[in-house]
Amino acid sequence: MHVAGCFSAATDCQQDYSCVGVGDGGITGDGGDATTDGTIGDGALADVRVHDTDPNCFEKSDPATTPCIIDEVFGAFVDPTAKGASDGSRDHPFATIEAALKAVAGTTKAIYVCADHGPITEITVTIDKANDGLRMFGGFSCAGGAWTYSTSAAAILAPSIRGTALTVQNLAKGALFSDFAIVTLDALPDASAIAAIVANSVGVTLRRTTITAGAGGAGSSGGAGVAGGAGAAAGAAQSGMAGTCTSAPAFQAGGSWTSASACGSTGGIGGSAFQGAAGSGGASGLPDTGVVPAMVNNAGPAGAAGFNGSPGAAGPSGTVGAIGTFTQAGYTVAASTAGASGHVGQGGGGGGASAAPSGMCVGASGGAGGLGGCGGGGGGAGLGGGASIALLSWASTVTLDGAKLIAKNGGGGGAGGSAAIGGPGGAAGTGGAASTTGTVIAAGGNGGTGGAGGDGGGGAGGSGGPSFAIVYFGTAPSQLNATTLTFGAGGAPGTGGSVAPAMTNKAPDGAIGAAAATFQSM
């Protein structure tokens, strides 16, 4: 087995039995049985020195300064253009980082990635406990199978679909990533672009690595409200009975509704007529709250028409959510609220009954009040825009060493939905007819028309998504060696909805998205 950079071309481990295991701080690891076959073991997670005349050649060395570790003994090789059978060697590299991760799981081997054969388009790279302590290097030129290292080169990790490119989670020994360019696509609507997430891990270092997040997706607009239905027209049952002196009954009721409307309005019952007596006044329509003005008794007095119902009050407009929330899984957009539906209109007052002119006659009863119109529907809330985040560090210790973190613009908030107008009030029942044959009997009073339903409230506009180079919960990432943080603009606010065409009852616009180099999540 020839170990490049450590032995002459004429010397290998079979001839020079000097491959020994050396632990950190002088603790001896398992270097293999160097006295027999010269193989190298796993080092018990300690550095392994491959030649006692080269004290710098340890498995945890940097290939940029110690090229002797660029060997199959110490790492698996990845070339995205590799074809055919692969074993992770320089001659037969893996085509994906995922394959290399499986091959080195449970060992101390590094992963060496070719930088000059195009981007790596794996959906995502996930580092977890199986690869705790991993070191991954991306500055290799693999042209002609040479596998030489340069800190001015960088392997490009650019997933072909939208999503987080690199996820590191639950590491106790840490990880090192050197010389990579991580790039994610712009997010789809209602989604965020977060390029890299480090969660619940210690000792994670990003060295000479550029992380660029795509732009946050725009929030969807809220739906429009549905117009309120009109109050149903009164029919025969809602009309009063005519006055009479022929076979006069002792009593005849005024017009009425058998039940409230679907949206809760009831017209007042018409006044009742009595034989040989004065008629009663009508009843007030309902509801008498949630209307403008409220608590008005619109019943007609005896012998007079009822008063029209009060219109329903407009529904309140939606409220704005400012900035959303972060978790280790990503970003949840700020929640604006929808506008409420307008209130139902008050039912019209019932008309009063007329008086009987003599003891043998009965007056005409009153007509029922009309039903109030239903309230107009509120507009839906605009959704908040998605975030653009280069690095999300959650309950972790991260070191940025000569790194560049770039966030693009946050997504614009969605427009709030327009509200709808309330429905018109329904026509009332007519009072009982007058009698002009023989003894004159006055007509009963007509019911009052139902009040119109209130207009709905506009949906609030969604707030723009944030743009942060770093979001962290817990410990802020350390920044070394001219690490730079670049962020874009916060997303534009969505406009609040209103009732067209008068543009009344407008909801507030969303907030402009936040933007900063770093943001501490609470």
C-alpha positions in Angstrom: 0.0 0.0 0.0 1.6 3.2 -1.1 0.9 6.2 1.1 1.4 9.3 -1.2 3.7 12.0 0.2 5.0 9.9 3.0 7.2 7.2 1.4 9.5 7.1 -1.6 8.2 5.3 -4.7 10.3 2.2 -3.7 9.0 2.1 -0.1 5.7 1.0 1.3 4.2 -0.2 4.5 5.2 -3.8 3.7 8.9 -2.8 3.5 9.1 0.0 6.0 7.3 -1.2 9.2 6.9 2.2 10.6 3.2 2.7 10.4 2.3 3.4 14.0 -0.8 4.6 15.8 -0.4 7.7 17.9 -3.2 9.3 19.9 -3.7 13.0 20.7 -1.5 14.1 23.5 0.6 10.9 23.2 -2.2 8.5 23.8 -1.5 5.4 21.7 -4.3 4.4 19.4 -4.9 1.3 17.4 -2.6 1.7 14.4 -3.0 -1.8 13.3 -0.4 -4.6 13.5 2.6 -2.8 12.1 4.9 -5.7 12.9 3.2 -8.1 10.5 1.3 -6.6 7.5 1.6 -2.9 8.1 -2.1 -2.2 7.9 -3.5 0.8 9.6 -6.5 0.5 12.0 -9.1 3.0 13.0 -6.8 4.8 15.5 -9.5 4.6 18.2 -10.6 8.1 17.0 -7.0 9.3 17.6 -4.7 10.9 15.0 -2.7 8.2 13.2 0.8 9.0 12.1 1.9 7.0 9.0 5.6 7.5 9.2 7.8 8.2 12.1 10.1 10.4 10.1 7.2 12.7 9.2 5.7 14.0 12.5 3.2 16.2 10.6 1.4 13.4 8.8 -1.6 12.8 11.0 -5.0 11.7 9.8 -6.6 14.9 11.2 -4.2 17.1 9.1 -5.3 19.5 6.5 -4.6 18.3 2.9 -3.8 21.9 2.0 -0.7 21.7 4.2 -0.1 18.0 4.6 -0.6 16.2 1.2 0.4 12.8 2.6 -3.1 12.3 4.0 -4.6 12.5 0.5 -4.9 8.7 0.4 -7.5 6.0 0.6 -6.2 5.1 4.0 -7.5 8.4 5.4 -10.5 9.3 3.2 -13.1 8.5 0.6 -13.0 10.4 -2.7 -16.1 11.9 -4.4 -16.3 13.1 -8.1 -19.8 14.0 -9.3 -18.9 12.9 -12.8 -17.8 9.4 -11.7 -19.3 6.5 -13.7 -19.5 2.8 -13.1 -18.5 0.8 -10.1 -17.0 2.8 -7.3 -15.2 2.1 -4.0 -14.3 5.6 -2.9 -10.7 5.4 -4.2 -9.0 8.0 -6.3 -9.3 5.7 -9.3 -12.9 4.8 -8.6 -14.5 7.7 -6.6 -18.0 7.8 -5.4 -20.4 10.0 -7.5 -22.2 11.3 -4.4 -21.4 12.6 -1.0 -24.2 10.4 0.4 -22.4 7.3 -0.8 -19.2 8.5 0.8 -21.0 9.2 4.1 -22.3 5.7 4.2 -18.8 4.3 3.4 -17.0 6.2 6.2 -19.7 6.0 8.8 -18.3 4.8 12.1 -14.7 5.5 11.0 -12.4 8.5 11.3 -12.0 8.8 7.5 -12.4 12.1 5.8 -14.3 12.8 2.6 -12.4 14.4 -0.3 -14.6 16.1 -2.9 -13.6 17.1 -6.4 -14.0 20.8 -7.2 -13.4 21.0 -10.9 -16.0 18.6 -12.3 -19.1 20.7 -11.8 -21.6 21.1 -9.0 -22.9 18.4 -6.7 -26.7 18.4 -7.1 -27.7 16.0 -4.4 -31.1 17.0 -2.8 -29.5 17.6 0.6 -26.5 16.5 2.6 -27.3 15.4 6.1 -24.6 14.8 8.7 -25.7 13.1 11.9 -24.4 10.8 14.7 -23.4 8.2 12.2 -20.7 10.6 10.9 -19.9 12.4 14.2 -16.4 13.9 13.9 -16.5 14.0 10.1 -14.0 16.2 8.1 -14.9 17.1 4.6 -12.6 18.9 2.1 -13.8 20.4 -1.1 -10.7 22.1 -2.6 -9.5 19.2 -4.8 -8.6 19.2 -8.4 -9.1 15.7 -9.7 -8.1 16.3 -13.3 -6.3 13.3 -14.6 -6.7 11.5 -11.3 -4.1 13.8 -9.7 -6.2 14.8 -6.6 -4.3 17.9 -5.7 -5.5 20.4 -3.1 -5.9 24.2 -3.3 -7.5 26.6 -0.8 -8.5 28.8 -3.8 -10.8 26.0 -5.1 -14.2 25.1 -3.8 -16.5 22.2 -4.5 -20.0 23.4 -5.2 -22.9 21.9 -3.4 -26.0 23.1 -5.3 -29.1 21.0 -4.9 -31.2 20.6 -8.0 -34.4 21.1 -6.1 -35.4 23.7 -3.5 -34.6 23.1 0.1 -31.8 23.2 2.6 -28.5 22.0 1.1 -26.6 21.1 4.3 -28.1 19.8 7.6 -25.8 19.0 10.5 -27.5 17.6 13.6 -26.9 16.0 17.0 -23.0 15.9 16.8 -21.0 15.5 20.0 -17.6 15.5 18.4 -18.2 18.1 15.8 -17.4 18.4 12.1 -15.2 20.3 9.8 -16.1 21.6 6.3 -13.4 23.2 4.3 -13.5 24.9 0.9 -17.1 24.5 -0.2 -19.6 26.8 -2.0 -23.1 26.0 -0.9 -25.8 27.5 -3.0 -29.6 27.0 -2.8 -32.4 28.0 -5.2 -34.9 30.7 -4.6 -37.8 29.5 -2.6 -41.3 28.7 -4.0 -44.2 30.9 -2.9 -45.0 30.5 0.8 -41.7 29.0 1.5 -38.3 30.0 2.8 -34.8 29.5 1.5 -32.4 28.3 4.3 -29.1 27.1 2.9 -27.5 25.4 5.9 -28.8 24.3 9.3 -26.7 23.2 12.3 -28.8 21.9 15.2 -27.9 20.5 18.6 -24.3 20.1 17.7 -20.9 21.2 19.1 -17.6 22.0 17.4 -18.8 22.5 13.9 -16.4 24.5 11.8 -17.0 26.0 8.3 -13.7 27.0 6.9 -13.2 29.0 3.7 -16.8 28.1 2.8 -19.3 30.3 1.0 -23.0 29.8 1.9 -25.6 31.5 -0.3 -29.3 31.2 0.3 -31.8 31.9 -2.4 -34.5 34.5 -2.0 -37.5 33.9 0.2 -40.8 33.0 -1.6 -43.6 35.5 -1.8 -46.6 35.0 0.4 -50.0 34.2 -1.1 -52.8 36.7 -1.2 -55.9 36.3 1.0 -59.1 35.3 -0.6 -62.0 37.7 -1.2 -65.0 37.7 1.1 -68.4 36.6 -0.2 -71.2 39.2 -0.4 -73.9 39.0 2.2 -77.2 37.5 1.2 -80.3 39.7 1.0 -83.1 39.4 3.5 -85.8 37.1 2.2 -88.9 38.9 0.9 -92.0 38.7 3.0 -94.9 36.5 1.9 -98.5 36.0 2.8 -97.7 34.7 6.2 -96.0 38.0 7.1 -98.9 40.2 6.1 -101.6 41.3 8.5 -105.3 40.4 8.3 -107.9 42.8 7.1 -110.4 44.4 9.5 -114.0 43.2 9.4 -117.4 43.5 11.0 -118.8 40.3 9.4 -118.4 37.2 11.5 -115.6 39.0 13.3 -113.3 36.8 15.3 -112.4 37.7 18.8 -108.7 38.0 17.8 -106.5 38.0 14.8 -102.7 37.9 14.9 -100.3 40.0 13.0 -97.9 38.8 10.4 -94.9 36.8 11.6 -91.9 34.7 10.7 -91.7 31.1 11.8 -88.0 31.3 12.5 -85.0 33.6 12.3 -83.0 33.9 9.0 -79.9 31.8 8.4 -77.8 34.7 9.6 -79.9 35.4 12.6 -82.3 38.2 11.8 -86.0 38.2 12.7 -88.5 40.8 11.7 -90.8 42.1 14.4 -94.2 40.5 14.7 -97.1 42.6 13.6 -99.5 43.9 16.1 -102.6 41.9 16.9 -106.2 43.1 16.4 -109.0 42.5 18.9 -112.8 42.5 18.6 -114.3 45.8 19.9 -110.9 47.0 21.2 -107.8 48.9 20.2 -105.1 46.9 18.4 -101.6 46.3 19.9 -98.4 47.7 18.6 -95.9 45.6 16.7 -92.8 44.0 18.2 -89.2 45.2 17.6 -87.0 43.4 15.1 -83.9 41.5 16.1 -81.0 41.5 16.7 -80.7 44.9 18.2 -77.0 44.5 19.0 -74.2 44.6 16.5 -76.2 47.2 14.6 -75.8 50.9 14.1 -77.4 52.5 16.1 -77.8 49.7 18.6 -80.7 48.9 21.1 -83.3 50.7 19.0 -86.9 49.6 19.5 -88.3 49.9 16.0 -91.7 48.5 16.7 -94.7 50.4 15.2 -97.2 51.7 17.8 -100.8 50.6 17.5 -102.2 51.6 14.1 -98.9 52.8 12.7 -96.2 51.2 10.5 -93.0 49.7 12.0 -89.7 51.4 11.6 -86.9 50.1 9.4 -84.2 47.9 11.0 -80.8 49.4 11.7 -78.0 48.2 9.4 -75.5 45.8 10.7 -72.1 47.0 11.9 -69.2 46.4 9.6 -66.9 43.5 10.6 -63.5 44.5 12.0 -60.5 44.3 9.7 -57.7 41.9 10.2 -54.5 42.6 12.2 -50.9 42.3 11.1 -48.3 39.8 12.2 -44.8 41.3 12.3 -42.0 38.7 12.2 -42.4 35.0 12.2 -40.8 32.3 14.4 -37.7 30.2 14.0 -37.2 26.6 15.2 -34.4 24.1 14.4 -36.6 23.0 11.5 -36.8 26.4 9.8 -39.0 29.5 9.7 -42.8 29.9 10.1 -44.1 33.0 8.5 -45.7 35.8 10.5 -49.5 35.3 10.9 -51.7 38.2 9.9 -55.4 37.7 10.5 -58.4 37.7 8.2 -61.1 40.3 8.3 -64.4 39.4 10.1 -67.8 39.2 8.5 -70.1 42.1 8.9 -73.0 41.8 11.3 -76.5 40.9 10.2 -78.9 43.8 9.8 -81.7 44.3 12.4 -85.1 43.0 11.4 -87.7 45.7 10.7 -90.2 46.5 13.4 -93.7 45.0 13.2 -96.6 47.3 12.2 -99.2 48.1 14.8 -102.8 46.8 14.4 -105.8 49.2 13.9 -108.6 49.6 16.4 -112.1 48.1 16.1 -114.7 50.9 15.6 -117.5 49.0 17.4 -118.0 45.9 19.5 -119.0 43.7 16.6 -115.8 44.5 14.5 -112.2 43.6 14.7 -109.4 45.8 13.5 -106.7 45.0 10.9 -103.5 43.4 12.2 -100.1 44.6 11.5 -97.5 43.3 9.0 -94.3 41.7 10.2 -91.0 43.5 9.8 -88.6 42.5 7.1 -85.5 40.3 7.7 -82.1 42.0 8.0 -79.6 41.4 5.3 -76.6 39.1 6.1 -73.2 40.6 6.7 -70.6 40.7 4.0 -67.7 38.2 4.3 -64.3 39.3 5.5 -61.2 39.2 3.3 -58.6 36.5 4.0 -55.2 37.4 5.4 -52.2 37.7 3.2 -49.5 35.3 4.1 -46.1 36.5 5.3 -43.2 36.2 2.9 -40.6 33.5 3.2 -37.2 34.1 4.7 -33.7 34.1 3.2 -31.2 32.6 5.7 -27.7 31.6 4.9 -27.1 29.7 8.2 -29.5 28.7 11.0 -27.5 27.7 14.1 -29.8 26.1 16.8 -28.4 25.2 20.2 -25.0 24.7 18.6 -21.4 25.9 18.7 -20.3 26.9 15.2 -17.0 28.5 14.1 -16.9 30.5 10.8 -13.3 30.6 9.6 -12.8 32.8 6.6 -16.3 32.0 5.5 -18.7 34.1 3.5 -22.4 34.0 4.3 -24.9 35.6 1.9 -28.6 35.9 2.3 -30.8 37.3 -0.5 -34.1 39.2 -0.3 -36.9 38.1 1.9 -40.2 37.3 0.1 -42.9 39.9 -0.2 -46.0 39.6 1.9 -49.3 38.6 0.3 -52.0 41.1 -0.2 -55.0 41.0 2.2 -58.2 39.8 0.6 -60.9 42.3 -0.2 -64.1 42.2 1.9 -67.6 42.0 0.6 -70.6 44.3 1.1 -73.5 43.3 3.3 -76.8 42.2 1.8 -79.8 44.5 1.6 -82.6 44.2 4.0 -85.7 42.3 3.0 -89.2 43.9 2.3 -91.7 43.8 5.2 -95.1 42.3 5.4 -98.0 44.7 4.7 -100.6 45.6 7.3 -104.1 44.2 7.1 -106.3 46.0 4.6 -108.8 48.7 5.6 -112.5 48.1 5.4 -114.5 50.8 3.6 -117.8 48.9 3.2 -120.2 49.8 5.9 -118.3 50.5 9.0 -114.9 52.0 8.2 -111.9 50.2 9.7 -108.4 51.6 9.3 -105.6 49.4 7.8 -103.0 47.8 10.0 -99.5 49.2 9.9 -96.9 47.9 7.5 -93.8 46.3 8.9 -90.5 48.1 8.6 -87.9 47.0 6.1 -85.0 45.0 7.4 -81.7 46.7 7.9 -78.8 46.0 5.5 -76.1 43.6 6.5 -72.8 45.2 7.5 -69.8 45.1 5.2 -67.0 42.7 5.9 -63.5 43.7 7.2 -60.6 43.6 4.8 -57.9 41.0 5.4 -54.6 42.3 6.7 -51.6 42.3 4.4 -48.9 39.8 5.0 -45.6 41.0 6.4 -42.4 40.7 4.3 -40.1 37.9 5.0 -36.7 38.5 6.7 -33.2 38.4 5.3 -30.5 37.3 7.8 -27.1 36.0 7.1 -27.2 34.2 10.4 -30.0 33.2 12.7 -29.0 31.6 16.0 -30.6 30.2 19.1 -28.2 29.9 22.0 -24.6 30.6 21.3 -23.7 33.0 18.5 -21.4 31.5 15.9 -17.7 32.6 16.2 -16.3 34.6 13.3 -12.6 34.3 12.4 -10.2 35.4 9.7 -12.3 38.0 7.9 -15.5 36.1 7.8 -18.1 38.2 6.0 -21.9 38.4 6.4 -24.1 39.8 3.6 -27.8 40.2 3.7 -30.5 41.4 1.4 -33.6 43.5 1.8 -36.6 42.5 3.9 -39.6 41.6 1.8 -42.1 44.2 0.8 -45.4 44.4 2.8 -48.6 43.1 1.4 -51.4 45.7 1.1 -54.4 45.4 3.3 -57.8 44.5 1.8 -60.8 46.8 1.7 -64.4 46.7 0.5 -64.6 47.5 -3.2 -65.3 49.7 -4.9 -65.5 52.3 -2.2 -62.3 51.1 -0.6 -63.9 51.3 2.9 -63.1 49.3 6.0 -59.5 48.9 4.8 -57.2 46.6 6.8 -53.6 47.6 7.6 -50.7 46.8 5.3 -48.2 44.2 6.5 -44.9 45.2 8.0 -41.6 45.4 6.0 -39.5 42.4 6.5 -36.6 42.6 8.9 -33.0 42.5 7.6 -29.7 42.2 9.4 -26.4 40.3 9.5 -27.4 38.3 12.5 -30.6 37.6 14.4 -31.0 36.0 17.7 -34.1 33.8 18.0 -35.7 33.6 21.4 
